[in-house]
Amino acid sequence: MTTSAPGRARALLDAALPAPGEPRLLALSWLIKTVGSGLYLTTSTLFFTRVVGLPVHQVASALTVAGIAALAGAVPLGKMADRFGPRPTYTGLLGVQFATMAALAFARTFPVFLALILVFLLAEQGSTAARGALVATVGEGVERVRLRAYLRVVTNVGVTIGAAASALVIQADTTAGYMALLWCTALTYPAAAVPLRWLRARESRPAEKAPPTGSGWQVLRDRRYAAVTLICGVLSLQAQVLSFAVPLWVLGHTEAPPVLVSGIVAVNTVMVICLQIRFSRGAEDDRRAARMCRDSGIALFAACALVAFTGGMDGRPATVLLLLFAAALTFGELWLSAGSFGLSFSLAPDGMHGQYQGFFSLGRGAATAVAPVLIAVLCLGDHPRAGWLVLGALFALAGAAAPLALRAPAPS
């Protein structure tokens, strides 16, 4: 019996999207939010310097200080999601982000800017934990990892849409344009909360058998989860290699054409969109997820080895090696995303996904904070080839440690 054309089209659509109902509503909410992220990431620095009038060094220092301080809120806000439910907590934090983003349009002094950006990043840190707990309540086992993989794809699609939409504003370079874009960004937060109204995910419940002491902060005593968080945090330095190191390396250390920076980002984006879901299959199994982290370390070592030899190389061979570097770096990202999805969910006890997801976000947050200095010293300093190889070895060692981390005892 043959399937009709509409039936085949529906089957293809269902395969390309999260499952109907709650997973698809959560993906829609995340798409709206990440479009706002794309708008913000591409124009925020321009707004704060050209419209607000702050010097670049003040903007940079405020973002660094606020980003580090906001890490302190990850576990407490995640624990709040466990207590009050991930959906109301996440919705409330979206409201806080809307209010602070809207208020930033009127900030004209450094202290006001610093205070607002601190609250905004604190809410962002908490929303990461609450969203992770929400994913845990919407899906179970393989569906959790699959949904998280979909959200990873949605992130790339949403940020790309937002960045493309901001291009005209950047080209015009007017105060009115930047103000309008900031308001549009602010409005994406309440818009992202709208699909959650129809989300009837079961709220997480406290674990039935909690340890007699310290159960409210169990994640702080979980050495196995701490080890996995550290390993995935080290591997997540790859994100800053793409966003921070690649533009400076291509323009300042190679003969490759400057447009290759955009080409490398395009290769990364397309590969993640096309391959993330496939690479995430089987990540619900702890051992397989740990092996994915190990493979990520190997791929990232290969990427660093490739880029190490492009310094001073002629344009054409440098271009070829840099495109191979982009592919290897993205394979490392794909395996890391899949492995970290699986481990961060499966190693967390039921009823505690909020605090555990909050703690897990500390690894990437700390990596984001230290990455610019670390990469600048190793890869953009006086001995860049050796520095790239050292960074690659760090990735390989972290990946190799992932299977070993599972041997650490869980809290009793």
N, C-alpha and C positions, 0 to 999 in steps of 0.2 A: 504494500500500500504506500503510495507516494504522498509526501507532505506538500500542502499547498504553499504558494509563494508567501502569502501573509503569515502562514504558520512558521515557515523557515525564518522569515524576518523577525517574528516575535521570539523565536528560539535564540537567534543571534543576539537580539537585544538583551534577553535575560542573561545570556552568557557574558555579555560585556558590562553588565551593571550588577550592583549588589542585589541580594534577594529582595523581592517586593516587601513592602511594609516597613518595619522599623529600621532595618539596615539601609534601605534606600532613603528614608527620611533623614537619617543621620548623615549619610553621604551628601545629600542636598544641602543640609545645614553647613557642613564643612566646606563645600564648594563655595558657598556665599562668603564664608569667613576668609577663605584663602584668596579669593578675588580681592578682598580688602587688604590682605597681607601684601599682595602684589602691588597694589596702589601705594601702600605705605612704604615698602622697602625701596622702591625706586625713586620716591620723591621726598621722603621725610627729611633727609639731610639738607636738601635744597630748600625746603620750607623753613626749617629752623635757622638756616644761615641767611637766606635772602629775604624772607618775610619777617621772621622774628628778629633777625639782626644779631644773632649770637655768633661769636667767633667759632671757627671750626674746632679749635682745641677745647672750648667749653662744651660744645655738643658731644664731642668724643668722650671727654671725661665724665660727663653726666650719664651717658649711655653705659659706660663701663661701670661706674659706681653703682648705678641703679640696677644694672644687670646682675652684678655680684650680690648686692643686698637682697634682691628679689628671690635668690635661691633659698634664702632662709624660710620663705613661705611655702615651699613646695610640699613638704610633709604635713605641716599643720592644715593647709587648705585641702590636701588630699584626704586627711583624716576627717575633715568637715564633710567631704563628699560621702565618706562611709557612714557618717552619723545621720546626715540629713537627706541623703540620696544624691546620686551623681547628677540627675537631670535638673533638679532645682538649684543645686550648687553651680552647675555649669551655666545655667540660664542667668543666675544672679551675677556671676562673674562677667558674662557678656554685657550685662547692663553697666557694670562698673567700667568696663573698657569703653563702652559708648560714651559715658559721661566724661571720662578723662580725656579721650580723644577729642571730643567736642570742645572741652575746656582748653586744650592745647592751642586751639585757633586764636585764643585771646591772651596767651602767655607772651609777655614781652620782657621778662627779666629772668636771669639765670636761676635764682632760688625757686621761682614759681615753676619754671620748666623742669628743674630737677625733681621737685616734689610730685608733679603730675606724671612725669615719665616713670618715677619709682612706683607709684600706685598702678600705673598701666602695666608695667612689666611684672609686678607682683600678681596682678589679676591674670596676666597671660600665663605665668608659671602655675597658678592654681587651676586655670582652665585646662591646662595640659593634663594635670593629674585627674581632674573630674571627667574629662573626655575619655581618658583611658579606662576609668572605672565604668563609664557609660558603655563603652565598647564591650567590656567584660559582662555587663548585664544584658546587652542586646544579643550577643552570640555566646556560644560555648564551644570549647575545644577548637576544632578545625575552622569553625565559622568565625571565631574571634580573630584568628590569624588572617583568614581570608578577608574579613571586613577591614582589618587594620591595613592590609595590603591595598585594598580599594581606596582607603583614605589617603594612602601614600600617593597613589596615582592621581587622586583628586587634588591633592596639594600641588602637584606639578602643573596640572591643567589650570587650576584656579590662579596660581601665582603668574603663570604665563599670560592668562587673560588680563589680569590686573596690570602687569607690566606693559603689555601692549596698549591697553587703554590709556595709560599715563604718558605714552610717548608724545602725543599731541600737546599735552600740557607742558612737558619739558621743552619741546620745540618752541612753543610760544613764550615761555619763561616770563610769565606775568604774575603779579601778586594775586589778582582775582582768580586766575587759573589754579594756583596752588591752594588758595583758600577753598575753592569749590571742591578740589580733589580731596582735601582733608575732611571736609564735611561728608563727602561721598564715602570715604573710608569709615568714618564714624558710624554712618547709617548701616554699614554691612553687619555690625554687631547685633543690633536688634532684629535685623532681617534674618540673620542666622538663627535667632531664637525662635522664629515663627514655626519652622517645621517641627521643632521639638514639642510643640503643643499637642501634636497627634502621636507622640511617641509614648507608648504604653509599656515601656520596658520594665521588667520587674526590678525593684530597687534591691541593692545588695543588703544582706542581713549579717549581723555580727556572727562570727564563727561560734558554733555551739560549744566547743571545748576550747576555751582560751587559757593560756598559761596563767597561773595564779598571781604572778607579779609582772608588772610592766606590759600587760597585754595590749594596752592602748597604743603603745609605741613598739610593737613587735618587730617592725621592719628594722629598727635601729639595732636589734640584737641578732639579726639574720645574716651571719657571715657569708653564707653561700650567695645570697642575693646581693650583698655588698660587693663581693668579688665579681659577679657578673656585671653589676652596674659600673664598676671601675673598668673592666675590660671593654665593654661596649662604649664607655665614655672615651677611652683612648682611641678606639677604632673610629669613633665619630669625628675625630680630627680631620677625616677626609673631606667633610663638608666645607671646612675652612680652607683646605687646599684648593678646592674649586673656586670659592668665592673670593678668597684673599690672595693666595699665592699665584694662581694662574694668570690674572691680568698683569701683575707686576713682573712675573717671570717672562711671559711672552714678549711684553713690550721692552723690558729692560735688559734681558739676558740672551735673547735669541734673535735670529734674522728672519723669523717667520713673520708673515703679514699680520698687522694688528687685528684685522677682522677675524683671525683665527680664534681670538678670545670668545667671540660670539659663537663660532663654529663648535668649540669645545662644549660650551654650555648647551647648545642645541643637541649635540650628540648625547649628552647626559640626560637631558629632558626627554628626548624621544625614546631612549632605551628604557628609562624608568617607567614611562607610560606604557610601553609595549610589553615589558618583561617582568615587572614587579610581582604581579599576581602569580605568574608561572613559577618564579623563583621562590615564592612563599609556600609552595605545596610541601607538606610534610613538616613544616616548622612547628606544628603543635606538639611534636615529639621532642622531648628535652635533648636527647643525645644528637638527634639530627640537627636541631637548632644550634647546638654547640658546634657541630661540624661546619655548619654554615658560617659561623663566626670565624672558625679556623680558616676556611676557604677565603673569607673576606680579607684576612690578614695577608694571605699569600698573594691575592690579586692586588692589594694595595702596595705590597712590596714590589711587585712587578711594575706597577704604575710609577712608583718613585724611581726605580732603576731606569726606566725608559726616559723619564724627564731629566734625569741627572746628566745624560749625555747629549742633551740638546743645546746646552750653553755654548754660544759662539758658533754653532753649526750653521751651514748655509741654509737658506730659506726653504728649499724644497725638501731635503731630507729631514730638516727640523719639523716641517709641517707634517710629514708622514709619521714621525715618531710621536709627535704631540697628539695626533689623532688616535694612534694606538694607545697612548697614555690615557686619553679620554675614555676609551673603551674599557681599559683595565680598571681605571678608577671607578667607573660606573658599575662594573661587575662586582667590585669590592663593596660598593654602596648597596647593591641589590642583595647580596648575601648578608651583609650586616643588618639591613632593615628586616629581612625575613627572620634571621636568627634572633635578633633582639625582640621582635614582635613576640615570637614563640616563648622565649625564656622569661620575658617580663610578665607575661600573663600566667604561664603554667607554674612558675615558682612562687606565685603569690597566693596566699590562702583565701578562700571564699570569704566575703564580707570585709576584706581589707585591701581591696584593689585600689582604693583611693590613695591611702598612705603609701602603698607599694609603688604605684605609678608615679606618685610625687617624688619618692626617693629615687626611682630610676631616672627621672628627668634631670636629677642633679648631675649625673655623669656627663650628659651632653651639654648641660649648662656650664659646668666647670671647664669642659673642653673648649667651648665657645669663648670663654673668658681668657684662657691662657693661650689659645691658638695663635693669635697675631704675633705675640712676642716670641713664642717658640718657633714658629715658621720663619719669622724674620731672622732670627739668630741662626737657625740651621740652614735654611734654604736660600736666603737672600743676602747672606753675609759674605765674608771673605773666601770661604771654601764651600761653595754651594753644592758641588758634586758630592763631596763627602757628606754634607748635611742632608741631602736628599736620601742618600743610602742609609744614614743613621735613622732618619724618619721612617724609611721603609722597614728597617730592622725592628723598630719599635712596633709598627703595625703587625709584623709577622710574629713577634714574641707575644703580643697581646692576643692575637688570634689563636696561637698554639695553647695559650693558657685556658681558653674557654672550656674545652672538654674536661680539663683538670679541676676547674672550679666546681663542677657538679659533684665532685667527691666530698666537698665540705659539708658538714652536717647542717641540716635545717634546724631552726629553733624548736625545742621540745615543748 
